Amino acid sequence: MKTKEKFNVFLLLLAIFNFFAVSVHGQNLAELKQVKVYFHFIGTEGLESKVIPLKRKVSAKAPAISGG
């Protein structure tokens, strides 16, 4: 994967994380639950590949719908 493509993927992931962080910011903590979101990481030379779990807080009522 070229450097420009990697940078674009990084920006996309950053935008997604920011969207989820903003969407749950105003909710009561009792309405949130913590989940693991798994992302596929490919190393800089394309030789390394692993799945990385990241913890995120989502709506307990509608975890698949952002801001639910």
PDB file of N, H, CA, C and O in Angstrom:
ATOM      1  N   MET A   1       0.844  -1.170   0.000  1.00  0.00           N
ATOM      2  CA  MET A   1       0.000   0.000   0.000  1.00  0.00           C
ATOM      3  C   MET A   1       0.891   1.234   0.000  1.00  0.00           C
ATOM      4  O   MET A   1       1.853   1.313   0.763  1.00  0.00           O
ATOM      5  N   LYS A   2       0.572   2.180  -0.845  1.00  0.00           N
ATOM      6  H   LYS A   2      -0.210   2.115  -1.465  1.00  0.00           H
ATOM      7  CA  LYS A   2       1.374   3.389  -0.952  1.00  0.00           C
ATOM      8  C   LYS A   2       1.139   4.308   0.239  1.00  0.00           C
ATOM      9  O   LYS A   2       0.128   4.209   0.934  1.00  0.00           O
ATOM     10  N   THR A   3       2.098   5.205   0.458  1.00  0.00           N
ATOM     11  H   THR A   3       2.920   5.286  -0.106  1.00  0.00           H
ATOM     12  CA  THR A   3       2.027   6.110   1.597  1.00  0.00           C
ATOM     13  C   THR A   3       0.769   6.970   1.540  1.00  0.00           C
ATOM     14  O   THR A   3       0.126   7.181   2.568  1.00  0.00           O
ATOM     15  N   LYS A   4       0.410   7.466   0.371  1.00  0.00           N
ATOM     16  H   LYS A   4       0.932   7.294  -0.465  1.00  0.00           H
ATOM     17  CA  LYS A   4      -0.778   8.308   0.238  1.00  0.00           C
ATOM     18  C   LYS A   4      -2.041   7.517   0.596  1.00  0.00           C
ATOM     19  O   LYS A   4      -2.938   8.043   1.254  1.00  0.00           O
ATOM     20  N   GLU A   5      -2.108   6.268   0.167  1.00  0.00           N
ATOM     21  H   GLU A   5      -1.379   5.840  -0.367  1.00  0.00           H
ATOM     22  CA  GLU A   5      -3.258   5.425   0.486  1.00  0.00           C
ATOM     23  C   GLU A   5      -3.337   5.168   1.993  1.00  0.00           C
ATOM     24  O   GLU A   5      -4.423   5.190   2.571  1.00  0.00           O
ATOM     25  N   LYS A   6      -2.192   4.926   2.623  1.00  0.00           N
ATOM     26  H   LYS A   6      -1.310   4.908   2.153  1.00  0.00           H
ATOM     27  CA  LYS A   6      -2.160   4.706   4.067  1.00  0.00           C
ATOM     28  C   LYS A   6      -2.632   5.948   4.812  1.00  0.00           C
ATOM     29  O   LYS A   6      -3.374   5.857   5.789  1.00  0.00           O
ATOM     30  N   PHE A   7      -2.194   7.098   4.340  1.00  0.00           N
ATOM     31  H   PHE A   7      -1.591   7.171   3.546  1.00  0.00           H
ATOM     32  CA  PHE A   7      -2.594   8.349   4.961  1.00  0.00           C
ATOM     33  C   PHE A   7      -4.104   8.545   4.828  1.00  0.00           C
ATOM     34  O   PHE A   7      -4.755   8.987   5.775  1.00  0.00           O
ATOM     35  N   ASN A   8      -4.663   8.222   3.667  1.00  0.00           N
ATOM     36  H   ASN A   8      -4.135   7.863   2.898  1.00  0.00           H
ATOM     37  CA  ASN A   8      -6.102   8.348   3.458  1.00  0.00           C
ATOM     38  C   ASN A   8      -6.879   7.397   4.373  1.00  0.00           C
ATOM     39  O   ASN A   8      -7.923   7.768   4.909  1.00  0.00           O
ATOM     40  N   VAL A   9      -6.373   6.173   4.553  1.00  0.00           N
ATOM     41  H   VAL A   9      -5.524   5.871   4.118  1.00  0.00           H
ATOM     42  CA  VAL A   9      -7.016   5.225   5.461  1.00  0.00           C
ATOM     43  C   VAL A   9      -6.956   5.756   6.891  1.00  0.00           C
ATOM     44  O   VAL A   9      -7.934   5.667   7.634  1.00  0.00           O
ATOM     45  N   PHE A  10      -5.813   6.303   7.270  1.00  0.00           N
ATOM     46  H   PHE A  10      -5.019   6.375   6.667  1.00  0.00           H
ATOM     47  CA  PHE A  10      -5.664   6.882   8.608  1.00  0.00           C
ATOM     48  C   PHE A  10      -6.668   8.010   8.820  1.00  0.00           C
ATOM     49  O   PHE A  10      -7.307   8.077   9.870  1.00  0.00           O
ATOM     50  N   LEU A  11      -6.814   8.891   7.843  1.00  0.00           N
ATOM     51  H   LEU A  11      -6.295   8.836   6.990  1.00  0.00           H
ATOM     52  CA  LEU A  11      -7.762   9.996   7.967  1.00  0.00           C
ATOM     53  C   LEU A  11      -9.204   9.490   8.067  1.00  0.00           C
ATOM     54  O   LEU A  11     -10.007  10.032   8.826  1.00  0.00           O
ATOM     55  N   LEU A  12      -9.520   8.459   7.304  1.00  0.00           N
ATOM     56  H   LEU A  12      -8.868   8.019   6.687  1.00  0.00           H
ATOM     57  CA  LEU A  12     -10.855   7.881   7.362  1.00  0.00           C
ATOM     58  C   LEU A  12     -11.138   7.306   8.748  1.00  0.00           C
ATOM     59  O   LEU A  12     -12.200   7.552   9.319  1.00  0.00           O
ATOM     60  N   LEU A  13     -10.193   6.543   9.289  1.00  0.00           N
ATOM     61  H   LEU A  13      -9.330   6.342   8.825  1.00  0.00           H
ATOM     62  CA  LEU A  13     -10.368   5.973  10.631  1.00  0.00           C
ATOM     63  C   LEU A  13     -10.482   7.070  11.683  1.00  0.00           C
ATOM     64  O   LEU A  13     -11.287   6.964  12.609  1.00  0.00           O
ATOM     65  N   LEU A  14      -9.686   8.112  11.544  1.00  0.00           N
ATOM     66  H   LEU A  14      -9.032   8.197  10.793  1.00  0.00           H
ATOM     67  CA  LEU A  14      -9.741   9.235  12.479  1.00  0.00           C
ATOM     68  C   LEU A  14     -11.111   9.909  12.423  1.00  0.00           C
ATOM     69  O   LEU A  14     -11.670  10.268  13.459  1.00  0.00           O
ATOM     70  N   ALA A  15     -11.646  10.077  11.228  1.00  0.00           N
ATOM     71  H   ALA A  15     -11.192   9.785  10.386  1.00  0.00           H
ATOM     72  CA  ALA A  15     -12.973  10.682  11.075  1.00  0.00           C
ATOM     73  C   ALA A  15     -14.043   9.804  11.714  1.00  0.00           C
ATOM     74  O   ALA A  15     -14.949  10.313  12.374  1.00  0.00           O
ATOM     75  N   ILE A  16     -13.945   8.489  11.523  1.00  0.00           N
ATOM     76  H   ILE A  16     -13.208   8.076  10.987  1.00  0.00           H
ATOM     77  CA  ILE A  16     -14.916   7.569  12.120  1.00  0.00           C
ATOM     78  C   ILE A  16     -14.859   7.643  13.639  1.00  0.00           C
ATOM     79  O   ILE A  16     -15.899   7.719  14.293  1.00  0.00           O
ATOM     80  N   PHE A  17     -13.654   7.622  14.209  1.00  0.00           N
ATOM     81  H   PHE A  17     -12.810   7.560  13.677  1.00  0.00           H
ATOM     82  CA  PHE A  17     -13.512   7.692  15.666  1.00  0.00           C
ATOM     83  C   PHE A  17     -14.072   9.004  16.192  1.00  0.00           C
ATOM     84  O   PHE A  17     -14.754   9.030  17.216  1.00  0.00           O
ATOM     85  N   ASN A  18     -13.783  10.091  15.488  1.00  0.00           N
ATOM     86  H   ASN A  18     -13.229  10.069  14.656  1.00  0.00           H
ATOM     87  CA  ASN A  18     -14.274  11.397  15.912  1.00  0.00           C
ATOM     88  C   ASN A  18     -15.798  11.437  15.864  1.00  0.00           C
ATOM     89  O   ASN A  18     -16.430  11.993  16.762  1.00  0.00           O
ATOM     90  N   PHE A  19     -16.386  10.861  14.838  1.00  0.00           N
ATOM     91  H   PHE A  19     -15.872  10.410  14.108  1.00  0.00           H
ATOM     92  CA  PHE A  19     -17.840  10.828  14.709  1.00  0.00           C
ATOM     93  C   PHE A  19     -18.468  10.109  15.898  1.00  0.00           C
ATOM     94  O   PHE A  19     -19.440  10.599  16.472  1.00  0.00           O
ATOM     95  N   PHE A  20     -17.924   8.953  16.272  1.00  0.00           N
ATOM     96  H   PHE A  20     -17.134   8.555  15.805  1.00  0.00           H
ATOM     97  CA  PHE A  20     -18.469   8.215  17.400  1.00  0.00           C
ATOM     98  C   PHE A  20     -18.245   8.953  18.715  1.00  0.00           C
ATOM     99  O   PHE A  20     -19.115   8.942  19.586  1.00  0.00           O
ATOM    100  N   ALA A  21     -17.108   9.584  18.865  1.00  0.00           N
ATOM    101  H   ALA A  21     -16.401   9.593  18.158  1.00  0.00           H
ATOM    102  CA  ALA A  21     -16.820  10.319  20.096  1.00  0.00           C
ATOM    103  C   ALA A  21     -17.784  11.487  20.262  1.00  0.00           C
ATOM    104  O   ALA A  21     -18.262  11.734  21.369  1.00  0.00           O
ATOM    105  N   VAL A  22     -18.073  12.200  19.197  1.00  0.00           N
ATOM    106  H   VAL A  22     -17.685  11.999  18.298  1.00  0.00           H
ATOM    107  CA  VAL A  22     -18.992  13.335  19.253  1.00  0.00           C
ATOM    108  C   VAL A  22     -20.420  12.859  19.473  1.00  0.00           C
ATOM    109  O   VAL A  22     -21.176  13.493  20.209  1.00  0.00           O
ATOM    110  N   SER A  23     -20.797  11.753  18.844  1.00  0.00           N
ATOM    111  H   SER A  23     -20.183  11.238  18.246  1.00  0.00           H
ATOM    112  CA  SER A  23     -22.184  11.297  18.924  1.00  0.00           C
ATOM    113  C   SER A  23     -22.569  10.819  20.322  1.00  0.00           C
ATOM    114  O   SER A  23     -23.734  10.939  20.700  1.00  0.00           O
ATOM    115  N   VAL A  24     -21.637  10.285  21.094  1.00  0.00           N
ATOM    116  H   VAL A  24     -20.690  10.187  20.786  1.00  0.00           H
ATOM    117  CA  VAL A  24     -21.960   9.793  22.436  1.00  0.00           C
ATOM    118  C   VAL A  24     -21.599  10.803  23.520  1.00  0.00           C
ATOM    119  O   VAL A  24     -21.857  10.552  24.697  1.00  0.00           O
ATOM    120  N   HIS A  25     -21.018  11.921  23.156  1.00  0.00           N
ATOM    121  H   HIS A  25     -20.808  12.124  22.200  1.00  0.00           H
ATOM    122  CA  HIS A  25     -20.553  12.900  24.129  1.00  0.00           C
ATOM    123  C   HIS A  25     -21.680  13.426  25.019  1.00  0.00           C
ATOM    124  O   HIS A  25     -21.492  13.578  26.226  1.00  0.00           O
ATOM    125  N   GLY A  26     -22.832  13.700  24.443  1.00  0.00           N
ATOM    126  H   GLY A  26     -22.984  13.576  23.462  1.00  0.00           H
ATOM    127  CA  GLY A  26     -23.922  14.299  25.205  1.00  0.00           C
ATOM    128  C   GLY A  26     -24.791  13.300  25.940  1.00  0.00           C
ATOM    129  O   GLY A  26     -25.716  13.716  26.638  1.00  0.00           O
ATOM    130  N   GLN A  27     -24.550  12.026  25.823  1.00  0.00           N
ATOM    131  H   GLN A  27     -23.799  11.688  25.255  1.00  0.00           H
ATOM    132  CA  GLN A  27     -25.399  11.033  26.470  1.00  0.00           C
ATOM    133  C   GLN A  27     -24.984  10.800  27.912  1.00  0.00           C
ATOM    134  O   GLN A  27     -23.823  10.972  28.285  1.00  0.00           O
ATOM    135  N   ASN A  28     -25.961  10.404  28.708  1.00  0.00           N
ATOM    136  H   ASN A  28     -26.903  10.264  28.406  1.00  0.00           H
ATOM    137  CA  ASN A  28     -25.721  10.030  30.092  1.00  0.00           C
ATOM    138  C   ASN A  28     -24.848   8.770  30.104  1.00  0.00           C
ATOM    139  O   ASN A  28     -25.055   7.866  29.294  1.00  0.00           O
ATOM    140  N   LEU A  29     -23.888   8.707  31.007  1.00  0.00           N
ATOM    141  H   LEU A  29     -23.720   9.441  31.666  1.00  0.00           H
ATOM    142  CA  LEU A  29     -22.993   7.551  31.066  1.00  0.00           C
ATOM    143  C   LEU A  29     -23.743   6.257  31.334  1.00  0.00           C
ATOM    144  O   LEU A  29     -23.270   5.191  30.938  1.00  0.00           O
ATOM    145  N   ALA A  30     -24.890   6.311  31.988  1.00  0.00           N
ATOM    146  H   ALA A  30     -25.275   7.176  32.309  1.00  0.00           H
ATOM    147  CA  ALA A  30     -25.672   5.107  32.246  1.00  0.00           C
ATOM    148  C   ALA A  30     -26.274   4.553  30.966  1.00  0.00           C
ATOM    149  O   ALA A  30     -26.635   3.378  30.908  1.00  0.00           O
ATOM    150  N   GLU A  31     -26.389   5.394  29.929  1.00  0.00           N
ATOM    151  H   GLU A  31     -26.096   6.350  29.975  1.00  0.00           H
ATOM    152  CA  GLU A  31     -26.966   4.975  28.659  1.00  0.00           C
ATOM    153  C   GLU A  31     -25.921   4.406  27.706  1.00  0.00           C
ATOM    154  O   GLU A  31     -26.252   4.007  26.590  1.00  0.00           O
ATOM    155  N   LEU A  32     -24.673   4.367  28.134  1.00  0.00           N
ATOM    156  H   LEU A  32     -24.403   4.692  29.040  1.00  0.00           H
ATOM    157  CA  LEU A  32     -23.585   3.900  27.284  1.00  0.00           C
ATOM    158  C   LEU A  32     -23.070   2.546  27.744  1.00  0.00           C
ATOM    159  O   LEU A  32     -23.175   2.188  28.917  1.00  0.00           O
ATOM    160  N   LYS A  33     -22.515   1.806  26.801  1.00  0.00           N
ATOM    161  H   LYS A  33     -22.430   2.097  25.848  1.00  0.00           H
ATOM    162  CA  LYS A  33     -21.809   0.579  27.155  1.00  0.00           C
ATOM    163  C   LYS A  33     -20.523   0.522  26.337  1.00  0.00           C
ATOM    164  O   LYS A  33     -20.428   1.101  25.254  1.00  0.00           O
ATOM    165  N   GLN A  34     -19.549  -0.182  26.875  1.00  0.00           N
ATOM    166  H   GLN A  34     -19.626  -0.652  27.754  1.00  0.00           H
ATOM    167  CA  GLN A  34     -18.263  -0.287  26.204  1.00  0.00           C
ATOM    168  C   GLN A  34     -18.233  -1.544  25.339  1.00  0.00           C
ATOM    169  O   GLN A  34     -18.619  -2.626  25.781  1.00  0.00           O
ATOM    170  N   VAL A  35     -17.773  -1.386  24.110  1.00  0.00           N
ATOM    171  H   VAL A  35     -17.460  -0.506  23.750  1.00  0.00           H
ATOM    172  CA  VAL A  35     -17.648  -2.506  23.184  1.00  0.00           C
ATOM    173  C   VAL A  35     -16.251  -2.499  22.588  1.00  0.00           C
ATOM    174  O   VAL A  35     -15.531  -1.505  22.674  1.00  0.00           O
ATOM    175  N   LYS A  36     -15.878  -3.617  21.986  1.00  0.00           N
ATOM    176  H   LYS A  36     -16.464  -4.425  21.917  1.00  0.00           H
ATOM    177  CA  LYS A  36     -14.619  -3.684  21.242  1.00  0.00           C
ATOM    178  C   LYS A  36     -14.927  -3.639  19.758  1.00  0.00           C
ATOM    179  O   LYS A  36     -15.793  -4.361  19.265  1.00  0.00           O
ATOM    180  N   VAL A  37     -14.201  -2.775  19.051  1.00  0.00           N
ATOM    181  H   VAL A  37     -13.498  -2.188  19.452  1.00  0.00           H
ATOM    182  CA  VAL A  37     -14.315  -2.665  17.606  1.00  0.00           C
ATOM    183  C   VAL A  37     -12.984  -3.162  17.046  1.00  0.00           C
ATOM    184  O   VAL A  37     -11.922  -2.733  17.497  1.00  0.00           O
ATOM    185  N   TYR A  38     -13.037  -4.055  16.074  1.00  0.00           N
ATOM    186  H   TYR A  38     -13.900  -4.403  15.708  1.00  0.00           H
ATOM    187  CA  TYR A  38     -11.826  -4.665  15.548  1.00  0.00           C
ATOM    188  C   TYR A  38     -11.464  -4.055  14.194  1.00  0.00           C
ATOM    189  O   TYR A  38     -12.310  -3.947  13.306  1.00  0.00           O
ATOM    190  N   PHE A  39     -10.194  -3.656  14.046  1.00  0.00           N
ATOM    191  H   PHE A  39      -9.507  -3.744  14.767  1.00  0.00           H
ATOM    192  CA  PHE A  39      -9.699  -3.085  12.804  1.00  0.00           C
ATOM    193  C   PHE A  39      -8.541  -3.927  12.285  1.00  0.00           C
ATOM    194  O   PHE A  39      -7.738  -4.454  13.055  1.00  0.00           O
ATOM    195  N   HIS A  40      -8.475  -4.039  10.991  1.00  0.00           N
ATOM    196  H   HIS A  40      -9.127  -3.611  10.365  1.00  0.00           H
ATOM    197  CA  HIS A  40      -7.391  -4.777  10.349  1.00  0.00           C
ATOM    198  C   HIS A  40      -6.260  -3.802  10.062  1.00  0.00           C
ATOM    199  O   HIS A  40      -6.460  -2.804   9.370  1.00  0.00           O
ATOM    200  N   PHE A  41      -5.070  -4.085  10.590  1.00  0.00           N
ATOM    201  H   PHE A  41      -4.907  -4.896  11.153  1.00  0.00           H
ATOM    202  CA  PHE A  41      -3.898  -3.240  10.402  1.00  0.00           C
ATOM    203  C   PHE A  41      -2.920  -3.944   9.473  1.00  0.00           C
ATOM    204  O   PHE A  41      -2.605  -5.118   9.662  1.00  0.00           O
ATOM    205  N   ILE A  42      -2.444  -3.218   8.468  1.00  0.00           N
ATOM    206  H   ILE A  42      -2.700  -2.263   8.315  1.00  0.00           H
ATOM    207  CA  ILE A  42      -1.423  -3.737   7.551  1.00  0.00           C
ATOM    208  C   ILE A  42      -0.186  -2.866   7.724  1.00  0.00           C
ATOM    209  O   ILE A  42      -0.268  -1.642   7.620  1.00  0.00           O
ATOM    210  N   GLY A  43       0.955  -3.490   7.987  1.00  0.00           N
ATOM    211  H   GLY A  43       1.021  -4.484   8.071  1.00  0.00           H
ATOM    212  CA  GLY A  43       2.200  -2.770   8.234  1.00  0.00           C
ATOM    213  C   GLY A  43       2.663  -1.941   7.056  1.00  0.00           C
ATOM    214  O   GLY A  43       2.128  -2.051   5.953  1.00  0.00           O
ATOM    215  N   THR A  44       3.661  -1.113   7.301  1.00  0.00           N
ATOM    216  H   THR A  44       4.096  -1.025   8.198  1.00  0.00           H
ATOM    217  CA  THR A  44       4.142  -0.159   6.298  1.00  0.00           C
ATOM    218  C   THR A  44       4.700  -0.825   5.054  1.00  0.00           C
ATOM    219  O   THR A  44       4.583  -0.272   3.961  1.00  0.00           O
ATOM    220  N   GLU A  45       5.298  -1.984   5.190  1.00  0.00           N
ATOM    221  H   GLU A  45       5.393  -2.433   6.078  1.00  0.00           H
ATOM    222  CA  GLU A  45       5.870  -2.682   4.039  1.00  0.00           C
ATOM    223  C   GLU A  45       4.908  -3.714   3.465  1.00  0.00           C
ATOM    224  O   GLU A  45       5.233  -4.389   2.488  1.00  0.00           O
ATOM    225  N   GLY A  46       3.740  -3.839   4.060  1.00  0.00           N
ATOM    226  H   GLY A  46       3.476  -3.291   4.853  1.00  0.00           H
ATOM    227  CA  GLY A  46       2.767  -4.817   3.600  1.00  0.00           C
ATOM    228  C   GLY A  46       3.071  -6.236   4.045  1.00  0.00           C
ATOM    229  O   GLY A  46       2.415  -7.182   3.610  1.00  0.00           O
ATOM    230  N   LEU A  47       4.069  -6.388   4.917  1.00  0.00           N
ATOM    231  H   LEU A  47       4.602  -5.619   5.271  1.00  0.00           H
ATOM    232  CA  LEU A  47       4.467  -7.708   5.378  1.00  0.00           C
ATOM    233  C   LEU A  47       3.800  -8.091   6.693  1.00  0.00           C
ATOM    234  O   LEU A  47       3.687  -9.272   7.020  1.00  0.00           O
ATOM    235  N   GLU A  48       3.365  -7.097   7.434  1.00  0.00           N
ATOM    236  H   GLU A  48       3.457  -6.138   7.169  1.00  0.00           H
ATOM    237  CA  GLU A  48       2.757  -7.329   8.738  1.00  0.00           C
ATOM    238  C   GLU A  48       1.243  -7.149   8.602  1.00  0.00           C
ATOM    239  O   GLU A  48       0.777  -6.219   7.944  1.00  0.00           O
ATOM    240  N   SER A  49       0.499  -8.028   9.218  1.00  0.00           N
ATOM    241  H   SER A  49       0.877  -8.784   9.752  1.00  0.00           H
ATOM    242  CA  SER A  49      -0.958  -7.945   9.175  1.00  0.00           C
ATOM    243  C   SER A  49      -1.502  -8.444  10.504  1.00  0.00           C
ATOM    244  O   SER A  49      -1.173  -9.546  10.943  1.00  0.00           O
ATOM    245  N   LYS A  50      -2.337  -7.626  11.145  1.00  0.00           N
ATOM    246  H   LYS A  50      -2.604  -6.731  10.789  1.00  0.00           H
ATOM    247  CA  LYS A  50      -2.940  -8.063  12.403  1.00  0.00           C
ATOM    248  C   LYS A  50      -4.266  -7.348  12.612  1.00  0.00           C
ATOM    249  O   LYS A  50      -4.542  -6.311  12.008  1.00  0.00           O
ATOM    250  N   VAL A  51      -5.071  -7.929  13.480  1.00  0.00           N
ATOM    251  H   VAL A  51      -4.846  -8.771  13.970  1.00  0.00           H
ATOM    252  CA  VAL A  51      -6.357  -7.350  13.848  1.00  0.00           C
ATOM    253  C   VAL A  51      -6.176  -6.695  15.214  1.00  0.00           C
ATOM    254  O   VAL A  51      -5.667  -7.313  16.149  1.00  0.00           O
ATOM    255  N   ILE A  52      -6.601  -5.431  15.317  1.00  0.00           N
ATOM    256  H   ILE A  52      -7.015  -4.929  14.557  1.00  0.00           H
ATOM    257  CA  ILE A  52      -6.410  -4.662  16.539  1.00  0.00           C
ATOM    258  C   ILE A  52      -7.776  -4.351  17.162  1.00  0.00           C
ATOM    259  O   ILE A  52      -8.605  -3.707  16.519  1.00  0.00           O
ATOM    260  N   PRO A  53      -8.026  -4.797  18.402  1.00  0.00           N
ATOM    261  CA  PRO A  53      -9.283  -4.434  19.063  1.00  0.00           C
ATOM    262  C   PRO A  53      -9.139  -3.079  19.762  1.00  0.00           C
ATOM    263  O   PRO A  53      -8.158  -2.837  20.465  1.00  0.00           O
ATOM    264  N   LEU A  54     -10.111  -2.214  19.565  1.00  0.00           N
ATOM    265  H   LEU A  54     -10.908  -2.411  18.994  1.00  0.00           H
ATOM    266  CA  LEU A  54     -10.133  -0.917  20.230  1.00  0.00           C
ATOM    267  C   LEU A  54     -11.434  -0.799  21.009  1.00  0.00           C
ATOM    268  O   LEU A  54     -12.488  -1.215  20.527  1.00  0.00           O
ATOM    269  N   LYS A  55     -11.368  -0.241  22.198  1.00  0.00           N
ATOM    270  H   LYS A  55     -10.512   0.096  22.590  1.00  0.00           H
ATOM    271  CA  LYS A  55     -12.565  -0.079  23.022  1.00  0.00           C
ATOM    272  C   LYS A  55     -13.244   1.242  22.673  1.00  0.00           C
ATOM    273  O   LYS A  55     -12.593   2.278  22.539  1.00  0.00           O
ATOM    274  N   ARG A  56     -14.571   1.182  22.531  1.00  0.00           N
ATOM    275  H   ARG A  56     -15.100   0.340  22.640  1.00  0.00           H
ATOM    276  CA  ARG A  56     -15.371   2.362  22.225  1.00  0.00           C
ATOM    277  C   ARG A  56     -16.632   2.323  23.073  1.00  0.00           C
ATOM    278  O   ARG A  56     -17.100   1.244  23.437  1.00  0.00           O
ATOM    279  N   LYS A  57     -17.186   3.487  23.391  1.00  0.00           N
ATOM    280  H   LYS A  57     -16.805   4.363  23.095  1.00  0.00           H
ATOM    281  CA  LYS A  57     -18.450   3.574  24.111  1.00  0.00           C
ATOM    282  C   LYS A  57     -19.549   3.877  23.093  1.00  0.00           C
ATOM    283  O   LYS A  57     -19.425   4.784  22.270  1.00  0.00           O
ATOM    284  N   VAL A  58     -20.626   3.093  23.172  1.00  0.00           N
ATOM    285  H   VAL A  58     -20.726   2.356  23.840  1.00  0.00           H
ATOM    286  CA  VAL A  58     -21.755   3.243  22.257  1.00  0.00           C
ATOM    287  C   VAL A  58     -23.043   3.277  23.059  1.00  0.00           C
ATOM    288  O   VAL A  58     -23.054   2.970  24.251  1.00  0.00           O
ATOM    289  N   SER A  59     -24.115   3.649  22.401  1.00  0.00           N
ATOM    290  H   SER A  59     -24.106   3.898  21.433  1.00  0.00           H
ATOM    291  CA  SER A  59     -25.421   3.675  23.033  1.00  0.00           C
ATOM    292  C   SER A  59     -25.820   2.265  23.461  1.00  0.00           C
ATOM    293  O   SER A  59     -25.726   1.327  22.670  1.00  0.00           O
ATOM    294  N   ALA A  60     -26.260   2.113  24.693  1.00  0.00           N
ATOM    295  H   ALA A  60     -26.336   2.875  25.336  1.00  0.00           H
ATOM    296  CA  ALA A  60     -26.686   0.800  25.182  1.00  0.00           C
ATOM    297  C   ALA A  60     -27.998   0.372  24.537  1.00  0.00           C
ATOM    298  O   ALA A  60     -28.258  -0.823  24.396  1.00  0.00           O
ATOM    299  N   LYS A  61     -28.825   1.334  24.145  1.00  0.00           N
ATOM    300  H   LYS A  61     -28.614   2.305  24.260  1.00  0.00           H
ATOM    301  CA  LYS A  61     -30.120   1.024  23.552  1.00  0.00           C
ATOM    302  C   LYS A  61     -30.003   0.607  22.093  1.00  0.00           C
ATOM    303  O   LYS A  61     -30.718  -0.287  21.640  1.00  0.00           O
ATOM    304  N   ALA A  62     -29.105   1.250  21.359  1.00  0.00           N
ATOM    305  H   ALA A  62     -28.524   1.976  21.727  1.00  0.00           H
ATOM    306  CA  ALA A  62     -28.952   0.966  19.920  1.00  0.00           C
ATOM    307  C   ALA A  62     -27.469   1.034  19.559  1.00  0.00           C
ATOM    308  O   ALA A  62     -27.027   2.012  18.957  1.00  0.00           O
ATOM    309  N   PRO A  63     -26.693   0.003  19.922  1.00  0.00           N
ATOM    310  CA  PRO A  63     -25.242   0.062  19.729  1.00  0.00           C
ATOM    311  C   PRO A  63     -24.798   0.162  18.273  1.00  0.00           C
ATOM    312  O   PRO A  63     -23.719   0.684  17.995  1.00  0.00           O
ATOM    313  N   ALA A  64     -25.614  -0.331  17.337  1.00  0.00           N
ATOM    314  H   ALA A  64     -26.491  -0.756  17.563  1.00  0.00           H
ATOM    315  CA  ALA A  64     -25.214  -0.296  15.925  1.00  0.00           C
ATOM    316  C   ALA A  64     -25.559   1.032  15.272  1.00  0.00           C
ATOM    317  O   ALA A  64     -25.098   1.316  14.167  1.00  0.00           O
ATOM    318  N   ILE A  65     -26.361   1.845  15.937  1.00  0.00           N
ATOM    319  H   ILE A  65     -26.736   1.615  16.834  1.00  0.00           H
ATOM    320  CA  ILE A  65     -26.766   3.134  15.366  1.00  0.00           C
ATOM    321  C   ILE A  65     -26.081   4.228  16.160  1.00  0.00           C
ATOM    322  O   ILE A  65     -26.305   4.373  17.361  1.00  0.00           O
ATOM    323  N   SER A  66     -25.243   4.998  15.480  1.00  0.00           N
ATOM    324  H   SER A  66     -25.061   4.880  14.504  1.00  0.00           H
ATOM    325  CA  SER A  66     -24.512   6.057  16.156  1.00  0.00           C
ATOM    326  C   SER A  66     -25.475   7.119  16.689  1.00  0.00           C
ATOM    327  O   SER A  66     -26.378   7.566  15.983  1.00  0.00           O
ATOM    328  N   GLY A  67     -25.271   7.507  17.920  1.00  0.00           N
ATOM    329  H   GLY A  67     -24.536   7.145  18.494  1.00  0.00           H
ATOM    330  CA  GLY A  67     -26.088   8.538  18.531  1.00  0.00           C
ATOM    331  C   GLY A  67     -27.465   8.061  18.938  1.00  0.00           C
ATOM    332  O   GLY A  67     -28.290   8.858  19.385  1.00  0.00           O
ATOM    333  N   GLY A  68     -27.734   6.726  18.785  1.00  0.00           N
ATOM    334  H   GLY A  68     -27.064   6.079  18.422  1.00  0.00           H
ATOM    335  CA  GLY A  68     -28.992   6.060  18.995  1.00  0.00           C
ATOM    336  C   GLY A  68     -29.767   6.470  20.149  1.00  0.00           C
ATOM    337  O   GLY A  68     -30.852   5.938  20.384  1.00  0.00           O
TER     338      GLY A  68
END
